[in-house]
């Protein structure tokens, strides 16, 4: 009887048992030649050949396979079916053994963590039946930076530089939610102009983040022009950030008590240039995508996540508002004076990838509307302070750049040195040791471009956080990937992940 005849007569489980339970002369008994080599060595030594029984090492290797076969036969007893296998955990060897026991056309592949369409180092374990996704398991942790743990060893003033590097596409929101939590414990109220500057940079950053989401998502389904123009607009925003605080990313601009520095002398003129540029070019995205039949064919009805699923999985932001539910923390739980701005919380009613795209596109216009209101308010509040008048906080926030591009400005150094020895000591202690935050715990949340970004902060009364934890929306959204993708095509997985807009720096932290 041939090997194919054996498979047809006895089924895949029995065939695998023959491989797991070697018989003399059986081709399946020694797939890698280990037993034959042992037999030859034994023959040379004048001993009996062990071809009919595996060595202890070989038996250890085969035991998991035998166990998988036994489980498959027990599960299928009386029904003719093998045990159901799902990609929900275990060693890769166990996954392969269980799949071999099934003997069907379903197979498991890795998508990522090196795949460019996973928006970072995200690994997706896909169980496929041909091109259909049977099950998917997100695997995270490849970009773990230990930011939350590191912050326990840094002062509250130093924490801003750490949190800015979590969701590196939207760093201003990381800084804002952290500072709001610290300020809750301190019981301080930042000046009006500082709040206006915070709202300004957050809304510009929201536009930049949505441009990345729309651009990369479009590129992944073949709309390359959407990506190139998206990064073109983003450049104008990053240029403004660079003029404002010296960096294009990882700004550490928002500080406990206010912001690090006011607008430069020509800051309003640069801001007006950004506003005019966005007004001119944002309509292009609707022209390229909204009624494009290929674009809609790839996104409409794909990666659906209804309101019930969003509530169960903790989804927020565009995925939640795409179900028609209007939940925006800027409206529901205002912060930084958002209740005084005129804008709309955008919703859609399709609960799919196309709805999330349309929400992000419309939100860019709403953010631009807020930026224009900030422009008017900055004109009105010119010259007002941008840092709270508190000696515990104000000095680190007033470290301005000197003519050489480094260190403190001469005027600031002269002011500190020219006051008194006590003032100099206070400045030194504030910068080197940090400021103490009253004991307690708080939760602060902001509406980031991805959804609800939260900060749970615990202080023991010292100058460093006792514990700190961030609720990154991408972390919650990735658990929705199986609900969005199972039963769909493998190509739809790309669209589903892009519609969630995860940033793995924020997910892994």
Secondary structure, 3 states (H helix, E strand, C coil): CCHHHHHHHHHHHHHHHHHHCCCCCCHHHHCCCHHHHHHHHHHHCCCCCCCCCCCHHHHHHHHHHHHHHHHHHHHHCCCCCCCCCCCCCCCHHHHHHHHHHHCCCEEEEEECCCCHHHCCCCEEEEEEECCEEEEEEEECCCCCCCHHHHHHHCECCCHHHHHCCCCCCCHHHHHHHHHHHHHHHHCCCCCHHHHHHHHHHHHHHHHHHHHHHHHHHHHHCCCHHHHHHHHHHHHHHHHHHHHHHCCCCCCCCEECCEECCCCCCCHHHHHHHHHHHHHHHCHHHHHHHHCCHHHHHHHCCCCCCCHHHHHHHCCCCHHHHCCCCCCCHHHHCCCCCHHHCCCCCCCCCCCCHHHHHHHHHHHHHHHHHHHHHHHHHHHHCCCCCCECCCCCCHHHHCCCECCCCCCECHHHHHHHHCCCHHHHHHHHHHHHHCCCCCCEEEEEEEECCCCEEEEEEEECCCCECCEEEEECHHHHHHCCHHHHHCCCEHHHHHHHHHHHCCCHHHHHC
